[in-house]
Amino acid sequence: MLVTGASRFPGGFLVSRLAQHPEIDRVVAVDAVSPSKDMMRRMGRAEFVRADIRNPLIGKVIRGTEVDTVVHAAVLAQAPKSGSRAAMKDMNVIGAMQLFAACQKAPSVRKVVLRSASAVYGGSPKDPAKFTEEMSARRPLQGGWARDCIEMEGYARRLGRHRPDIGVSILRLAPLMGPRLHGWVARYLSSPIVPSILGRDARMQLLHEEDALAALERATVAGPAGTFNVAGDGAVMMSQAIRRAGRAEVPIPFSLFRSAGRALMGSQMRSFTHEQLDYFHFGCGLDTTRMRADLSFEPRWTTLQALDDFVRGARLSRVIKPHWVDRAESTVLAVAGAESQIR
């Protein structure tokens, strides 16, 4: 078994879980960058090979280790700090192309698992309440990450067509949330003052970081071929998430969201991509019927529990106290009740 992206989440933590699996004889961890000492300890009996999947030499690694399963977790949701959008696309798209081409030529490979994302569905006012795996974005995708995911999925499916004996599993993960992984939604909610979009209240569906690892493990060890939405149960409105994180919300017209938001959040606003801004605007709901029926996976954390676990783990100092929110809501309800009686 070979896992890419071993120096970061989720690749490294997935290697750690697979290395403890009694039915897996060998786990090979691959990355262009060496993992930290702590990550190396977590990997246990796994073997680390420093290799760049964009280089055709990755084929020698796959053939030399004679792995039967390849998990592609080395995907970037944002451009590296020292790089650019071109570097991000090179890593994602060229990396996937070279890796899956190597898998196609390796007779030992029988299974490939790709970590994708719900970003493939984009965000627009025409979105359904929940996207099924057969649906696509309602308008042309603007963000580089979303387009990369579409291209990577395309290469994976092409591999399945050229090698019908290889089972290809694609997991479209909802935005990740948890106490260890501070992803882009977590960074957004970590700002003391959070700009929101005036007149909108995005409906978010999240996935706990541990459920993300468990779903990838399930797909790797015993999951069937196919494409699967993976997300926690339920949803949370953006305004509700901001309150539960104890942040102060400032509604802003969408046309000024990035510029005015930069004044409130600082340079952090610049880090958000087109698809992430669309998510803050419209949210995204996922139909997870296939996840349960075919993948046989049941998340342990709901969307709300994943959010609360992040808030506890991050130890955010509350700008807005919970009892303030309760008092304000009680006052609003009382005033609304009084007005209804007068009428």
Secondary structure as the mmCIF struct_conf table of DSSP 4:
data_model
#
loop_
_struct_conf.conf_type_id
_struct_conf.id
_struct_conf.beg_label_comp_id
_struct_conf.beg_label_asym_id
_struct_conf.beg_label_seq_id
_struct_conf.end_label_comp_id
_struct_conf.end_label_asym_id
_struct_conf.end_label_seq_id
STRN STRN1 LEU A 2 THR A 4
TURN_TY1_P TURN_TY1_P1 ALA A 6 SER A 7
BEND BEND1 ARG A 8 ARG A 8
TURN_TY1_P TURN_TY1_P2 PHE A 9 PRO A 10
HELX_RH_AL_P HELX_RH_AL_P1 GLY A 11 ALA A 19
TURN_TY1_P TURN_TY1_P3 GLN A 20 GLN A 20
TURN_TY1_P TURN_TY1_P4 PRO A 22 GLU A 23
STRN STRN2 VAL A 28 ASP A 31
BEND BEND2 ALA A 32 VAL A 33
HELX_LH_PP_P HELX_LH_PP_P1 SER A 34 SER A 36
HELX_RH_AL_P HELX_RH_AL_P2 LYS A 37 MET A 43
TURN_TY1_P TURN_TY1_P5 GLY A 44 ARG A 45
HELX_LH_PP_P HELX_LH_PP_P2 ALA A 46 ALA A 46
STRN STRN3 GLU A 47 ARG A 50
TURN_TY1_P TURN_TY1_P6 ILE A 53 ARG A 54
BEND BEND3 ASN A 55 ASN A 55
TURN_TY1_P TURN_TY1_P7 PRO A 56 LEU A 57
HELX_RH_AL_P HELX_RH_AL_P3 ILE A 58 THR A 65
TURN_TY1_P TURN_TY1_P8 GLU A 66 GLU A 66
BEND BEND4 ASP A 68 ASP A 68
STRN STRN4 THR A 69 HIS A 72
BEND BEND5 ALA A 77 GLN A 78
TURN_TY1_P TURN_TY1_P9 LYS A 81 SER A 82
BEND BEND6 GLY A 83 GLY A 83
HELX_RH_AL_P HELX_RH_AL_P4 ARG A 85 LYS A 89
HELX_RH_PI_P HELX_RH_PI_P1 ASP A 90 ILE A 94
HELX_RH_AL_P HELX_RH_AL_P5 GLY A 95 LYS A 105
TURN_TY1_P TURN_TY1_P10 PRO A 107 SER A 108
STRN STRN5 LYS A 111 ALA A 117
HELX_RH_3T_P HELX_RH_3T_P1 SER A 118 TYR A 121
TURN_TY1_P TURN_TY1_P11 PRO A 125 LYS A 126
BEND BEND7 ALA A 129 LYS A 130
STRN STRN6 PHE A 131 PHE A 131
TURN_TY1_P TURN_TY1_P12 GLU A 133 GLU A 134
BEND BEND8 ARG A 138 ARG A 139
HELX_RH_AL_P HELX_RH_AL_P6 GLY A 144 HIS A 162
TURN_TY1_P TURN_TY1_P13 PRO A 164 ASP A 165
BEND BEND9 ILE A 166 ILE A 166
STRN STRN7 GLY A 167 LEU A 173
HELX_LH_PP_P HELX_LH_PP_P3 ALA A 174 PRO A 175
STRN STRN8 LEU A 176 MET A 177
BEND BEND10 PRO A 179 ARG A 180
HELX_RH_AL_P HELX_RH_AL_P7 TRP A 184 SER A 190
BEND BEND11 SER A 191 PRO A 192
STRN STRN9 ILE A 193 ILE A 197
TURN_TY1_P TURN_TY1_P14 LEU A 198 GLY A 199
STRN STRN10 ARG A 203 MET A 204
STRN STRN11 LEU A 207 HIS A 208
HELX_RH_AL_P HELX_RH_AL_P8 GLU A 209 VAL A 221
TURN_TY1_P TURN_TY1_P15 ALA A 222 ALA A 222
HELX_LH_PP_P HELX_LH_PP_P4 GLY A 223 PRO A 224
BEND BEND12 ALA A 225 ALA A 225
STRN STRN12 GLY A 226 VAL A 230
BEND BEND13 ASP A 233 GLY A 234
STRN STRN13 VAL A 236 MET A 237
HELX_RH_AL_P HELX_RH_AL_P9 MET A 238 ARG A 244
TURN_TY1_P TURN_TY1_P16 ALA A 245 GLY A 246
HELX_LH_PP_P HELX_LH_PP_P5 ARG A 247 ARG A 247
STRN STRN14 ALA A 248 ILE A 252
HELX_RH_3T_P HELX_RH_3T_P2 PHE A 254 LEU A 256
HELX_RH_AL_P HELX_RH_AL_P10 PHE A 257 MET A 265
HELX_RH_3T_P HELX_RH_3T_P3 GLY A 266 SER A 271
HELX_RH_AL_P HELX_RH_AL_P11 HIS A 274 PHE A 282
STRN STRN15 GLY A 283 CYS A 284
STRN STRN16 LEU A 286 LEU A 286
HELX_RH_AL_P HELX_RH_AL_P12 THR A 289 ALA A 293
TURN_TY1_P TURN_TY1_P17 ASP A 294 ASP A 294
BEND BEND14 LEU A 295 LEU A 295
BEND BEND15 ARG A 300 TRP A 301
HELX_RH_AL_P HELX_RH_AL_P13 THR A 303 ALA A 314
TURN_TY1_P TURN_TY1_P18 ARG A 315 ARG A 315
HELX_LH_PP_P HELX_LH_PP_P6 LEU A 316 ARG A 318
BEND BEND16 VAL A 319 ILE A 320
HELX_RH_AL_P HELX_RH_AL_P14 PRO A 322 ILE A 342
#
